[in-house]
Amino acid sequence: MDRFTGLSVFTAAVEQGSLAAAARTLGITPAMASKHLAAIEASLGVRLMHRTTRRLHPTDVGQEYYQRSRHILESLDDADRAARELQDQPRGTLRVTAPTTFGALHMGAPVAKYIRRYPHVDVEMTLDDHFIDLVAGGFDVAIRIGDLPDSSLVARPLARTEMIACAAPSYLAEHGRPAAPSDLSHHDRLAFSEAISAGDWGFTDTDGQMHKVSGRSRFSANNVEMLLAAALRGAGIAYGPRFVFHRHLATGDLEQILGNCTTRSLGIHAVYPSARLVGAKVRRFIELLEEWFGSSAEWRG
């Protein structure tokens, strides 16, 4: 039996839970798929799959063999793809989703560079702060900020950002500047009600003590730009990712408070389906984002 086809049958059977489904994926008959799996087990002298009337499950040995087989197949796919892409230019429609504020503030420029570089690709960008199922939604790439759930998606790190608290000089002149996290309980808080900055505000002081500030917010909203507008007008102290506020900090329209404390650091990732399914348009987009953000994200420092 062909070893490559055997590995393909085995990995597909593990991923889909049945030989029939694996056979359909590979365009062979279930009987032929069964023969390939049996041939691999015979050559190794071990059982790789537990068989039931409804589903196949890998044995402990089978699970380890699956991980290694998958990497082998992905490497072969990468080699084939690299050869094809020497001739092929990215083309088609690239569908991307990103959190609303990050997308509006920071994705326009790299997308513009991408479509200038690759004229045969159209980009559809959807901005949404709610979790979107990448596969079910038909998206090629998602930008995710914060903790990533365990999934079959591939995550590529792009940059990091920390949470900060800031306010307008007019607010600080009227209400005073907090000297410690505990002082925030006496101030007007502007809170993002969803996603990455929901819940308590966390600070670690110079002694390594963790402080959480919770309680009523004078103003909460599910849109960071609305909170930014309120903060700029002196309505209170806002807490959110640095990438939201950094330009206004640079101009002096906002001032960071409690800058001597450390706060939660958030990873910014591009996620996409299994590397075995990635085409040139996605691969080149990820590479451009890594190049664009990399170690020089404009909100750093």
N, C-alpha and C positions, 0 to 999 in steps of 0.2 A: 504494500500500500504506500501511496505518496505521503511522505512525512509531513510536508507542508499542509496538505489538505487535512491530514489527521489532526494536526495542532489546531487548524481553523475550526474543524468540527468540534473538538473538545472545548475550546474556549467559548464558542457560540453556544454549546449545550449548557455550560456553566452559567453563562450570562442570561440565557433565556429559559433555562429550567426544563428543557425537553429536547430530545433528538429531532422530533418532527419540526419544531420551530427552527432549530439549527439548520436542518436540511433545507427548509424554505429559504432561509437567509442566504445559503450558499448555492442554491439552485441545483441540489442533488436530491435523490430519493431518500426517504427515511431508512430504507434497507441499506443503502450505500453508506449513510452516516453511521449506522450501527456497526457496520463492518470496519469502518475507519477507527471508531472508538475501541472496538474489541482488539484491533491490531495493535494499537498503542499500548493497551493494558497488557497484551500478551508479550510485546517486546520488552516492557519494563518489568513484568512479573509481579505487578501490584494492581490492586483495584483502585481506580481513580474516582468512580462515581457510585453512590448509593442509588439503587433503582427502586422506585415505588410505582404503583399503578398510575399515579398522577403527576409525579415530578421527579427530576433527577437532582441530587445534591452531591457536591464534591466531598470525598473523604478528606481526612487531614492531609494525607499525601497529595490528594487531588487538588486541594486548595493551594498548596505550595507550588505544585506543578503548573497550576493555572496562572499564578502570578508571574512565574518565569516565562511561560509560554506567551502570555499577553505581551510582555516586554519584547520578546523575540519578534512577534508579529508586528508590533508597533514600529520596531526598528526597521523591519523589512518594508513596511508601508512608508516610513520616512524616507528610506533610500529611493523607493520608486517615485515618491512625490517630489523629492529633490531633483531627480532626473527630469521629470515632466515639467517642473516649474522653471527649468532653464529655458524652456520654450514658451511656457504658458504665462500670460499676464493675468492678474486677478480680474475677474469680471462678474457681472451679475448684480444682485441687490444684497447689501449687507444690512441686517436688522440688528440694532443695538438698543439696549435699555440701560438707563442710569438713574440714580436718585435725582430728584427735581433740581435742587439748588446746585449740587455739584455739576450736574449736566449743563445747567444754564450758565454757570460761571466759568467752567473749565474744560468743557468738551468741544465747544464750538471751534476753537482754534486748531486743535489736532485733527478734527474731522475735516476742516477746510484744507489742511495740508494733505490729508489722505486723498481726498477726491481730486486735488490738483495733481498729485503724484500718479494716481491710478484712474485715468479718465473713463475706463470701461466699467467702473463700479458706481452704483447709486447707493446712497446711505439713507436709511430710515431710522431716525432716533426717536425713542419713546422715553419720556421723563416721568417717573412715578416713584413715590416713596414707599409704596407697598411692595412686599415680596412678590416677584413674578416668576412663575415656573418657566424656565428658559425653553425647555423642549416643548411643553404644551403650548406656549405662546408663540412658537415659531421663531424665536430670536437666535441669532448667531453668537452674540456676545452680550454679557451683562457686566456693568460696573457695580461692584458691591463694596460697601464700607462697613467696617466693624467685624465682629466675629462671624465666621463662615460656618454654616451647618454642614455636617457630614453629608456628602453626596457623591455621585459618580462624576460630577463636573470637575474639570481641570481649573485650578486657580493660579493665575500668574500675578505676583505682587508688582504694583506700579509705584506706590509711594506710601508714606505714612503722614498722619496729621494728629495733633493732640487737641483735646478739648481745652477751651480757655473761657474765662469770664471777662467781660469788658463792659464799659459804659461810656457815655458821652461826658466830656469835661463839664458840661452844664449840670448834669445830674450829680457828679462827684462834688462840684462846688456847693451845691445845695444840701446834699445829704451826707457828705463826708466820704472818705475813701476807706473801705474795709481793710483792716490790718491783719485779720485772721479769718479763716473760714467761718468760725462761729459768728462773726459780725454780720454775715449775709442774712441771718434770720431776721435782722432788723431793717432789711432793705427790700425794695420793690424788685421782685424777680420776674424776668421774662423767660418763659419756658417753652421749649419745643415739645409738643405733646406726643410725638411719635418717633419711632425708629431710634437712631443712634444716640440721641441725647435725652431720651425719655427717662423719667424717674429721678433719683437723687443726683445731686451734683457732688462729684467726688474730688477731694484734694488730699495730697500727701504733703505734710509740712516738712520743714528742714530737719526735724528730729525723727522723721520716718513714721509719724503718726498719721493714720488715715482718718479723714473727716468727711462725713456725708451730710450735706445740707438738704433738708427736705421741708415739706410744708406747703402752705398756700402760695400760689403765684398770682401776682397782680394781673398778669396777662399771659395766657398760653394760647398757642396756635399750632396747627399742623403744617405750617409753612415757615421756613427759616427766614426767608426774605422779608416777610411781614414783621417778624421779631427784630430783624436788623433795622428796618425802617423805624420801629418804635424806639429802639436803643439810640439811634442817631438823633432822635428828637428829645432825648433826655427822659424817656418814660421809665427807665429802670436799668437793671443789670442783666445782660444776656449771657447765656452759656451755650457754647456750641463749638463745632470744629473750627480750627484756625483758618481753614481755607475760605470760610464765609466772611471773616472779619478783616483779613490781613491787609487789604488795600486801604481800608478806613483807619486801621492802626498806623499805617505808613504816613497818611496825611494828617494824623492827629485828630480826626473827627471822632475817633474812639480811643480809649485808653485801656490797656489790659490791667486788671487788678489781680492781686495775689500771684504775681508772676514768679515769686520765690517758691511757690508750691509746685509740685508736679501733679499732673492729671493723667487721665486715661489716654493712652495712645491707640489710634485706630489705623488698621491696615486698609489700604485701598487696593482692591484686586480687580482684574479682568477675569471673568469666568466664562467657560465655554464647554461644549460637550467633549467627549473623549477625543484625545489627540488623534486617534485613528480616523476620525470623521472630519477633521479640519481641512478646509480647502485653502487655496492661495489667498483669497480675499480676507479670510479670518486671520490667517497666519501673518500676513503683511500688516493688518490693522493692529494686532497685538504687538508686533515688533515696533510699529510707529509709536504706540502709546508708551511702551517701555523707554523708547528713545526720548519721547517728549517729556515725560514726568521724571523718570529716573532719579538721579541724585540731586536734581536742580529744580524740584517743584517750587513754583514761585512763592508759595506761602511759607516756606521754611525760614526759620530764624526770626 
